[in-house]
């Protein structure tokens, strides 16, 4: 099938299923892969501790930072990655939410887009420096999996982007 929107990898079949019902929450959670959230959360917490700034009344910053680095940005990255790998996963890992049809049509793409917008909004609410860091992380998340960059295909750029965004 010919791609209608090549940069997003949407083919006719995917584009025609946009009106599919929303996926179950458990399937979305599986798509966001909570086990992968630990490294960026840990890096954020290490940064907080190593800054030497007392938490005091900044505990909400800590909580929001954990949510931003884990479920929001890292989860968004996982959704985008699974969307762009759906054809390969259909062969190698057919039980994942997108290839199995539990997240049908373009829902995987829309989840990744929504995660990006929410992440950017939260980053902006936390200040210009956090917004900039969030923007870099989201750009790397999309460029890692999406054409034309698809950094994951490189043995140099792929690991470098993961190191930057997970531990940077």
trRosetta pair geometry for C-beta under 8 A, 3 or more apart (Angstrom, degrees):
i j d omega theta_ij theta_ji phi_ij phi_ji
1 11 4.4 84 105 -174 127 125
1 12 5.2 -125 -170 22 129 101
1 13 6.4 -150 -35 -9 176 97
2 11 7.3 142 83 -140 28 85
2 12 7.3 52 61 -29 67 106
3 6 4.3 99 108 -88 143 66
3 9 6.7 -76 -127 -140 127 31
3 10 6.6 104 -158 71 83 49
3 11 5.6 -70 -103 -92 57 66
4 10 5.5 -51 58 101 97 98
4 11 6.8 127 3 -143 86 22
4 12 6.4 113 -35 -75 114 58
4 15 5.3 6 34 -40 150 155
5 8 4.5 4 118 40 116 108
5 9 7.6 -27 93 31 80 22
5 10 4.4 29 47 41 103 112
5 15 7.5 129 6 -80 104 122
6 9 7.2 29 -170 -76 35 39
6 147 7.0 -63 150 85 85 137
7 146 6.9 41 175 171 71 114
7 147 6.2 -135 -133 85 49 89
7 148 7.3 -51 -117 -29 85 77
8 109 6.2 58 -178 -141 113 141
8 146 7.5 -24 -111 -142 40 121
9 14 7.8 42 120 30 72 167
9 83 7.1 144 67 142 130 89
9 84 5.6 143 -2 -120 158 69
9 86 7.9 146 132 31 135 108
9 146 7.5 -132 -17 -134 113 79
9 147 7.1 122 -60 17 96 109
10 14 4.8 -132 -150 90 71 126
10 15 5.0 85 162 -61 115 93
10 106 6.4 6 -117 -102 115 117
10 109 7.1 -23 -76 -43 103 167
11 14 5.2 93 49 13 66 102
11 15 6.9 -137 96 -4 30 94
12 15 5.8 -59 -141 42 29 109
12 16 6.0 27 160 -22 65 111
13 16 6.0 -60 -147 35 25 109
13 17 6.7 13 157 -13 60 112
14 17 6.1 -71 -154 38 30 104
14 18 8.0 63 149 -58 60 73
14 105 6.2 117 -160 -165 56 48
14 106 5.3 93 168 -71 93 81
14 109 7.8 77 172 -8 129 132
15 18 6.4 -11 -170 -34 42 107
15 106 6.8 45 -99 -51 37 127
16 105 7.7 -122 84 -125 48 99
17 20 4.8 15 172 -35 89 116
17 104 5.6 -105 165 149 136 95
17 105 2.8 -147 118 -99 101 95
17 106 6.5 155 83 -9 83 72
18 105 5.5 177 -74 172 24 132
18 106 5.0 -5 -100 28 75 121
19 105 7.4 -167 40 -115 38 167
20 104 4.3 -130 178 93 165 113
20 105 3.9 -179 5 -5 128 132
20 107 6.4 -84 76 -36 117 114
22 107 6.9 138 -136 -126 50 131
23 27 4.5 -102 167 83 118 128
23 28 5.6 141 93 -53 116 87
23 31 7.9 66 104 -18 159 138
23 97 7.0 58 -161 -177 152 122
23 102 6.1 77 -143 144 113 71
23 103 4.3 -19 -78 -104 153 73
23 104 7.2 158 -76 14 96 69
23 107 5.4 133 -21 146 109 156
23 111 8.0 -30 33 -60 128 134
24 27 4.7 90 63 5 84 105
24 28 7.2 -153 95 -5 44 85
24 102 7.0 -57 29 -179 101 102
25 28 5.6 -54 -149 36 36 111
25 29 6.3 38 153 -20 68 105
26 29 5.6 -50 -146 36 33 114
26 30 6.4 36 152 -20 63 104
27 30 5.6 -49 -147 36 33 113
27 31 6.4 40 149 -23 63 103
27 97 4.6 129 -173 -129 92 124
27 102 4.4 -153 -127 141 141 118
27 103 5.4 177 145 -53 122 91
28 31 5.4 -51 -151 33 34 116
28 32 6.4 28 152 -16 66 107
28 97 7.6 137 -74 -162 27 166
28 103 7.1 115 -81 -93 60 124
28 111 6.3 -167 -137 -127 100 143
29 32 5.8 -59 -148 39 32 108
29 34 6.7 -5 180 -32 89 111
30 33 7.2 30 176 -71 38 53
30 96 7.7 -177 138 -155 113 62
30 97 5.3 142 90 -46 113 121
31 78 6.7 146 149 121 58 104
31 79 5.4 52 146 -102 109 81
31 82 5.9 -129 -154 51 85 160
31 96 7.8 94 -102 175 68 92
31 97 4.7 -72 -68 47 94 148
31 98 7.0 89 -114 -37 113 90
31 103 5.9 39 -69 -32 140 159
31 108 6.6 -152 -148 -122 142 89
31 111 6.5 42 113 110 148 161
32 71 6.5 27 164 -150 140 72
32 75 3.5 2 -158 -150 108 103
32 76 7.9 7 -127 -44 93 32
32 78 5.4 112 -154 72 34 130
32 79 6.1 -12 -89 -51 65 97
32 111 7.9 -118 -65 158 93 128
32 115 7.8 163 -109 -97 109 146
33 36 4.5 34 121 9 114 115
33 37 7.7 165 108 -29 69 80
33 75 7.2 175 49 -119 67 63
33 78 4.3 -153 28 -148 114 157
34 37 5.4 -39 -160 5 51 120
34 70 7.8 32 -144 171 67 110
34 71 7.4 -9 -109 -94 81 83
34 75 7.8 4 -83 -91 54 103
35 38 6.9 -29 -179 -5 44 110
36 39 7.3 -40 -177 22 56 101
36 74 5.8 -167 116 166 96 120
36 78 5.9 143 57 -74 148 128
37 40 6.6 -72 -165 49 49 97
37 41 5.6 43 149 -21 83 118
37 69 7.6 116 -166 115 83 73
37 70 3.4 56 -170 -156 116 94
37 71 6.1 3 -111 -58 144 51
37 74 4.9 154 -108 81 64 144
37 75 6.8 2 -81 -52 109 84
38 41 5.8 -67 -143 43 28 110
38 42 5.8 28 163 -22 69 111
38 70 7.6 48 -58 -117 26 111
39 42 5.7 -56 -141 37 27 111
39 43 6.3 28 159 -20 64 105
39 166 4.6 9 120 -179 125 112
39 167 6.6 -58 169 -66 106 80
40 43 5.5 -50 -144 36 36 113
40 44 6.3 39 155 -21 65 103
40 69 4.2 -159 137 169 106 101
40 70 6.1 177 80 -80 103 53
40 73 7.0 -123 150 82 164 112
40 74 5.0 -171 26 -59 141 127
40 165 7.2 -30 -97 142 121 70
40 166 5.1 -100 -68 -142 83 56
40 167 7.7 -113 -97 -61 56 38
41 44 5.7 -55 -152 35 31 112
41 45 6.3 28 152 -16 66 107
41 66 5.4 45 -140 -146 102 79
41 69 5.3 153 -84 96 52 117
41 70 4.4 14 -62 -64 111 111
41 74 8.0 -74 -33 -1 82 147
42 45 5.8 -55 -146 39 31 109
42 46 6.2 34 154 -20 65 106
43 46 5.7 -53 -146 36 30 113
43 47 6.4 34 152 -21 62 105
43 69 7.3 -155 66 -172 93 147
43 166 6.5 140 -14 149 147 52
43 167 4.8 -167 -98 -131 140 45
43 168 7.4 35 172 40 148 23
44 47 5.6 -56 -154 34 31 114
44 48 6.5 33 150 -21 65 102
44 65 5.3 176 175 151 135 108
44 66 6.5 179 91 -90 141 52
44 69 4.4 -146 -38 -21 142 165
45 48 5.5 -48 -148 32 36 114
45 49 6.4 32 154 -15 66 104
45 62 8.0 60 -109 -156 77 97
45 66 7.2 35 -62 -91 97 97
46 49 5.8 -55 -147 40 32 108
46 50 5.9 22 158 -12 68 113
47 50 5.9 -58 -135 44 27 104
47 51 6.3 41 158 -37 62 101
48 51 6.0 -49 -155 15 26 115
48 53 7.8 -85 -165 58 62 95
48 55 7.6 38 171 -85 118 95
48 62 6.2 71 -134 -113 160 94
48 65 7.1 134 -64 95 125 159
53 58 7.5 13 128 32 114 161
54 58 8.0 135 110 26 56 116
55 58 5.2 -130 -165 64 55 91
55 59 5.6 61 166 -71 115 69
55 62 6.2 -7 -135 -39 117 137
56 59 7.9 -135 93 -28 32 81
58 61 4.4 -30 -178 28 86 124
58 62 6.5 96 127 -25 80 90
59 62 5.3 -49 -153 31 41 117
59 63 6.5 39 153 -17 70 102
60 63 5.7 -53 -146 38 36 110
60 64 6.1 30 158 -13 70 108
61 64 6.0 -58 -142 43 27 106
61 65 5.9 33 155 -25 63 111
61 126 6.9 111 -135 -141 84 104
62 65 5.7 -56 -146 35 25 114
62 66 6.6 26 155 -19 62 103
63 66 5.9 -54 -153 32 30 110
63 67 6.6 25 151 -13 64 107
64 67 5.6 -56 -149 41 35 111
64 68 6.0 37 152 -23 68 107
64 122 6.5 -167 -176 -174 105 111
64 125 7.9 -101 -176 95 150 113
64 126 6.2 -180 118 -84 132 118
65 68 5.6 -52 -141 36 30 112
65 69 6.2 19 163 -11 65 108
65 126 7.3 112 -77 -132 77 153
65 130 7.8 -106 -104 -130 89 131
66 69 6.3 -60 -142 41 25 101
66 70 6.0 1 168 3 63 119
67 70 6.5 -70 -134 50 21 95
67 71 5.8 -33 -158 42 64 107
67 72 6.0 61 145 -16 72 111
67 122 7.3 -110 103 -169 107 158
68 72 5.0 -41 -137 49 39 135
68 73 6.1 36 162 -13 64 106
68 119 6.5 112 -151 -143 79 79
68 122 5.2 -164 -97 118 105 130
68 123 6.3 121 -151 -72 136 75
68 126 7.1 -48 -52 -21 160 151
68 130 7.5 14 141 -179 170 117
68 134 6.7 -72 -180 -99 122 118
69 72 7.5 49 13 52 13 92
69 73 5.9 -35 -134 41 30 119
69 74 6.6 35 154 -19 53 108
70 73 7.7 77 35 47 12 77
70 74 5.5 -41 -153 33 31 125
70 75 7.1 46 140 -27 55 96
71 74 7.1 -16 -58 58 8 90
71 75 4.7 9 -172 -20 46 137
72 75 6.1 -1 -70 38 4 108
72 76 6.3 3 161 -19 49 110
72 115 6.3 167 -163 -166 57 87
72 118 6.1 -128 -139 107 109 103
72 119 4.3 146 158 -94 110 90
72 122 6.2 -69 -138 39 170 149
73 76 5.7 -53 -147 34 27 113
73 77 6.5 30 153 -21 61 104
73 115 7.9 150 -99 158 24 104
73 119 5.0 112 -76 -140 71 141
73 134 6.4 -135 -83 -141 129 80
73 137 4.9 8 -167 128 140 135
73 138 6.5 -106 -134 -69 94 75
73 141 6.8 -157 -179 -49 79 146
73 165 7.8 -143 147 -178 123 109
74 77 5.5 -51 -152 33 35 116
74 78 6.6 36 151 -20 65 102
74 166 7.6 73 -104 -107 112 81
75 78 5.6 -53 -151 34 34 112
75 79 6.5 34 152 -18 66 103
75 115 6.0 -139 101 -140 93 142
76 79 5.7 -54 -150 35 33 111
76 80 6.3 30 154 -16 67 106
76 112 5.7 105 -165 -147 72 62
76 115 3.2 -177 -95 125 97 128
76 116 5.4 132 -163 -61 143 61
76 119 5.7 -74 -18 -26 151 141
76 138 6.8 -18 106 -119 144 88
76 141 6.0 56 105 147 95 161
77 80 5.9 -55 -147 38 30 109
77 81 6.2 31 154 -21 64 109
77 137 7.9 -81 -58 162 123 89
77 141 3.6 -112 -100 -139 91 115
77 144 7.0 28 -156 47 104 139
77 145 7.8 147 -169 -11 68 125
77 165 7.5 138 -88 135 155 146
78 81 5.6 -54 -144 37 30 113
78 82 6.3 26 158 -15 65 106
79 82 6.0 -57 -147 39 29 106
79 83 6.3 33 153 -23 64 106
79 108 6.1 -175 -173 -170 85 73
79 111 4.7 -126 -158 106 147 106
79 112 4.0 -168 110 -76 109 83
79 115 5.9 134 34 8 142 148
80 83 5.6 -54 -149 33 31 114
80 84 6.4 15 160 -7 66 108
80 112 4.1 118 -69 -146 72 141
80 116 8.0 64 -58 -53 126 113
80 141 5.8 107 43 146 144 96
80 142 5.6 -100 -169 -102 159 60
80 144 7.9 100 103 63 121 95
80 145 5.2 154 129 55 93 141
80 146 6.6 -59 175 -43 113 105
81 84 6.3 -65 -148 44 27 99
81 85 6.0 5 160 0 65 119
81 141 7.9 -92 -41 -174 92 79
81 144 6.9 -31 -87 103 100 111
81 145 4.3 -153 -104 -82 58 146
81 152 7.6 98 -131 -51 104 154
82 85 5.9 -69 -135 53 29 99
82 86 6.6 64 157 -71 63 77
82 89 6.7 13 -151 -29 75 162
82 96 6.4 -152 -146 159 120 137
82 97 7.3 37 163 57 152 95
82 98 5.3 153 150 0 107 134
82 108 6.0 -114 101 -160 100 132
83 86 6.0 -20 -161 -33 29 112
83 98 6.6 179 -95 -102 48 160
83 108 4.2 169 -90 127 92 114
83 109 4.9 117 -146 -75 147 66
83 112 5.7 -86 -8 -15 142 143
83 145 7.6 97 61 135 81 141
84 145 4.2 147 47 155 142 104
84 146 5.4 -141 -83 -87 149 57
84 147 7.6 170 -147 -10 126 74
84 150 7.6 -161 158 -107 144 97
85 88 4.9 -57 -170 49 80 111
85 89 5.2 82 127 -27 93 104
85 145 6.9 -82 -30 -152 93 113
86 89 5.5 -56 -136 43 30 111
86 90 6.3 45 157 -35 63 98
86 98 4.6 -89 -114 127 109 132
86 99 5.7 167 -164 -66 74 81
86 108 6.9 145 -71 62 130 164
87 90 5.7 -40 -153 17 30 118
87 91 7.6 18 151 -7 55 99
88 91 6.1 -64 -167 38 38 103
88 92 5.9 -3 156 12 76 118
89 92 6.0 -70 -123 59 34 88
89 93 4.6 -46 -154 61 80 93
89 94 7.1 146 146 -81 68 35
89 96 5.1 -46 175 37 133 140
89 98 6.7 71 83 71 142 104
89 99 4.6 -156 111 -26 96 134
90 94 5.7 45 -161 -104 40 81
90 99 4.0 -171 -88 -138 63 123
91 94 7.2 54 -73 -59 4 94
93 96 4.8 52 126 -24 108 111
93 99 6.9 129 94 38 67 142
94 99 5.0 -110 -137 122 51 126
94 100 6.2 107 155 -78 64 73
95 99 7.7 3 16 79 14 103
95 100 5.4 37 -148 -71 31 128
96 99 5.4 62 61 30 92 98
96 100 6.2 -179 72 -11 38 101
97 100 6.2 -68 -136 42 17 108
97 102 4.6 -86 -147 73 70 111
97 103 4.3 45 148 0 106 111
97 108 7.5 149 105 -89 105 109
98 102 7.8 -72 -57 56 19 74
98 103 5.0 -44 -86 72 58 106
98 108 4.6 13 -98 -64 121 149
101 104 5.2 23 -165 -86 66 94
103 107 4.9 -133 -177 89 84 120
103 108 5.1 97 129 -63 127 87
103 111 7.3 -41 -161 -11 138 142
104 107 6.1 61 64 9 45 122
106 109 4.7 -45 -173 41 83 117
106 110 5.8 83 127 -23 88 99
107 110 5.5 -58 -143 41 35 110
107 111 6.1 41 157 -25 69 103
108 111 5.8 -50 -148 31 29 113
108 112 6.7 27 153 -15 61 105
109 112 5.8 -58 -153 37 33 110
109 113 6.3 30 151 -17 68 106
110 113 5.5 -51 -143 38 35 112
110 114 6.1 36 156 -19 67 106
111 114 5.8 -53 -144 39 28 110
111 115 6.2 32 154 -21 62 108
112 115 5.7 -53 -146 36 29 114
112 116 6.5 34 153 -22 62 104
112 142 8.0 121 162 -96 122 88
113 116 5.6 -53 -153 32 32 114
113 117 6.6 27 153 -16 65 105
114 117 5.8 -56 -148 38 33 109
114 118 6.2 30 156 -15 68 108
115 118 5.9 -55 -141 41 29 108
115 119 6.0 33 158 -21 65 109
116 119 5.8 -56 -145 37 26 112
116 120 6.3 25 157 -18 63 108
116 138 5.3 106 -138 -153 91 129
116 141 7.9 -166 -95 78 99 132
116 142 7.5 28 -97 -55 138 118
117 120 5.8 -54 -147 37 29 110
117 121 6.4 29 154 -19 63 107
118 121 5.7 -56 -148 37 31 111
118 122 6.3 28 155 -16 66 106
119 122 5.9 -57 -147 39 29 107
119 123 6.1 30 155 -18 65 109
119 134 5.7 -175 152 -171 94 118
119 137 7.9 -110 161 89 139 115
119 138 6.0 156 96 -76 136 122
120 123 5.6 -54 -144 39 30 113
120 124 6.2 32 155 -21 64 106
120 131 7.2 56 -163 -148 64 83
120 134 6.1 161 -105 126 48 125
120 135 6.8 62 -118 -83 95 74
120 138 6.6 -27 -65 -23 93 163
121 124 5.7 -53 -147 35 29 112
121 125 6.5 31 153 -20 62 106
122 125 5.6 -54 -150 35 33 113
122 126 6.6 29 153 -19 64 107
122 134 7.4 172 80 -118 81 159
123 126 5.8 -61 -152 35 32 109
123 130 5.0 -157 -158 131 72 86
123 131 4.3 126 134 -106 96 49
123 133 7.1 -153 -148 67 124 75
123 134 3.0 -93 -96 8 157 158
123 135 7.1 -174 115 -32 157 69
124 130 8.0 -150 -61 91 15 93
124 131 4.4 60 -90 -103 53 124
124 134 7.8 -99 -35 55 58 143
126 130 3.8 -42 99 76 116 158
126 131 7.0 171 62 -46 82 72
127 130 5.0 85 60 17 81 104
127 131 6.7 -142 98 -10 37 93
128 131 5.4 -54 -142 37 31 115
128 132 6.3 33 158 -21 65 103
129 132 5.8 -51 -150 33 31 111
129 133 6.5 27 153 -15 64 106
130 133 5.7 -54 -146 40 33 110
130 134 6.1 36 153 -21 66 107
131 134 5.6 -55 -146 37 29 113
131 135 6.3 34 153 -23 63 105
132 135 5.6 -52 -149 33 31 114
132 136 6.6 31 153 -17 64 102
133 136 5.8 -52 -150 35 33 110
133 137 6.3 33 152 -18 65 107
134 137 5.6 -55 -147 38 32 112
134 138 6.2 29 156 -17 67 107
135 138 5.9 -55 -144 39 29 107
135 139 6.2 30 157 -19 64 107
136 139 5.8 -55 -147 37 29 111
136 140 6.3 27 155 -16 64 108
136 164 7.9 -95 147 146 115 119
136 165 7.6 -162 123 -97 86 90
137 140 5.8 -58 -149 39 29 110
137 141 6.3 35 152 -26 64 105
137 165 4.9 121 -132 -140 79 103
138 141 5.4 -48 -145 31 34 116
138 142 6.5 26 159 -11 65 103
139 142 6.2 -59 -151 40 29 103
139 143 6.0 20 156 -12 66 115
140 143 5.7 -60 -136 45 29 107
140 144 6.0 44 159 -37 65 102
140 151 7.7 -33 -161 22 72 154
140 161 4.8 175 -165 -164 108 103
140 164 6.4 -144 -122 88 162 119
140 165 4.7 -166 95 -59 145 134
141 144 5.9 -48 -153 19 24 117
141 145 7.5 -12 162 10 55 105
141 165 6.8 159 -59 -166 76 164
142 145 6.8 -83 -159 49 30 87
142 146 5.0 -18 175 15 75 130
143 146 6.5 -64 -102 52 24 89
143 149 4.0 -14 -162 79 86 156
143 150 7.7 -110 173 -38 52 20
143 151 5.6 52 131 -16 87 114
143 161 7.0 -142 90 -130 103 151
144 149 7.7 -18 -46 108 16 115
144 150 7.6 23 150 -149 26 31
144 151 4.7 -58 -117 53 49 108
144 152 5.3 68 172 -43 76 93
144 158 6.8 93 -147 -131 87 70
144 161 5.2 -173 -88 116 100 146
144 162 7.2 93 -123 -62 138 76
145 150 6.6 -5 175 -121 18 66
145 152 6.0 28 -90 -6 54 131
146 149 6.7 45 81 46 69 90
146 150 6.5 -127 89 -72 21 70
147 150 5.4 -5 -86 -37 54 112
150 153 4.9 35 129 -3 104 116
151 154 5.7 -59 -165 33 55 109
151 157 4.2 -115 -151 128 95 110
151 158 4.9 157 138 -83 80 57
151 160 7.8 -102 -179 60 130 89
151 161 4.8 68 122 -6 157 149
152 158 4.5 84 -123 -118 35 119
153 158 6.9 162 34 -56 26 123
154 157 3.9 46 77 34 139 98
154 158 5.1 169 69 -17 68 89
155 158 6.7 -29 -105 35 16 112
155 159 7.1 9 179 -3 46 112
156 159 7.0 -76 -161 41 18 97
156 160 6.3 12 155 -16 60 120
157 160 5.5 -63 -143 41 31 114
157 161 6.0 30 162 -21 70 107
158 161 6.2 -59 -149 34 24 106
158 162 6.5 19 156 -13 62 109
159 162 5.6 -57 -145 40 34 111
159 163 6.1 35 157 -20 68 107
160 163 5.8 -55 -146 37 29 111
160 164 6.3 30 155 -19 63 107
161 164 5.7 -53 -146 36 30 113
161 165 6.2 8 164 -2 65 113
162 165 6.4 -69 -140 47 25 95
162 166 5.5 3 172 -1 67 121
163 166 6.5 -61 -122 48 19 96
163 167 5.6 -39 -166 41 59 112
163 168 6.8 82 133 -40 62 96
164 167 7.6 -59 -98 57 4 71
164 168 4.2 -1 -165 -19 48 144
165 168 6.2 -10 -61 33 18 109
